[in-house]
Amino acid sequence: MRVMLKAKLDTEKANEVFRSGKMADLLKETMDHIRPEAAYFGPEGGRRTCFLVFDMRDSSEMPPALEPFFTQLNAEVEIFPIMNGEDLEKGLSQIH
């Protein structure tokens, strides 16, 4: 299932990780694990925020995908199902 992960990073913790020089490595390691089809980064509500779109085949994939954001960045994390245009078209075609 295609999902979107939104992680709003804690400013103080993210500053600490950034100053230590580990931010790029942490994000690269996370991205290598998740393998998102799309990744966007920018401010939301005044906080650094990541939006990652990826395929989650099983809910057991949540802990390895989410924990780096919780444990390393004190992030507020949301994950929710999403569709692209093809998915929506397929779903709508199944409504009778």
C-alpha positions in Angstrom: 0.0 0.0 0.0 1.3 3.4 -0.9 1.7 5.6 2.3 2.9 9.0 3.1 5.0 9.6 6.2 5.1 13.1 7.5 7.7 13.8 10.1 7.9 17.2 11.8 11.3 17.4 13.4 11.9 18.9 16.9 13.8 22.1 16.3 16.3 21.7 19.2 17.0 18.0 18.5 17.3 18.6 14.8 19.7 21.5 15.4 21.8 19.3 17.6 21.9 16.5 14.9 22.7 19.1 12.2 25.5 20.7 14.2 27.0 17.3 14.9 27.3 16.7 11.1 25.0 13.7 11.3 21.9 15.0 9.7 22.8 14.1 6.1 23.9 10.6 7.1 20.8 10.0 9.2 18.5 11.0 6.4 20.4 9.0 3.8 20.3 5.9 5.9 16.6 6.4 6.5 15.9 7.0 2.8 18.0 3.9 1.8 15.9 1.8 4.1 12.5 3.2 3.1 13.3 3.7 -0.6 10.6 6.4 -1.1 9.2 7.0 -4.6 9.1 10.6 -3.6 10.7 12.7 -0.9 10.0 16.3 0.0 11.6 18.5 2.7 10.5 21.9 3.8 9.1 24.0 6.7 5.6 23.3 8.0 4.3 25.2 11.0 7.8 26.7 11.5 9.5 23.2 11.8 11.6 21.2 9.5 9.3 18.6 7.9 9.8 15.5 5.7 7.2 14.1 3.5 8.1 10.6 2.2 5.9 8.5 -0.1 6.7 4.8 -0.2 5.2 1.4 -0.5 4.5 -0.5 2.7 3.7 -4.1 2.1 3.1 -5.0 5.8 2.4 -3.0 8.9 5.5 -4.6 10.5 7.5 -2.2 8.3 6.4 0.7 10.5 8.9 0.4 13.4 12.0 0.5 11.2 10.6 3.3 9.1 9.4 5.5 12.0 11.8 4.9 14.8 14.7 6.9 13.5 12.5 10.0 13.4 11.3 9.3 16.9 14.6 8.3 18.5 17.0 10.5 16.6 15.0 13.6 15.9 12.1 13.7 18.5 9.8 14.1 15.5 6.0 14.2 15.5 5.2 11.4 13.0 2.1 10.6 11.0 1.7 7.9 8.4 -1.4 7.5 6.3 -2.5 5.7 3.1 -2.5 7.7 -0.1 -3.3 7.2 -3.8 -1.9 8.5 -7.0 -4.2 9.2 -10.0 -4.0 5.6 -11.3 -4.9 4.2 -7.9 -7.9 6.6 -7.6 -9.1 5.6 -11.1 -8.9 1.9 -10.3 -10.7 2.4 -7.0 -13.5 4.5 -8.5 -14.0 1.9 -11.3 -14.8 -0.7 -8.6 -17.7 1.4 -7.2 -21.1 0.1 -8.5 
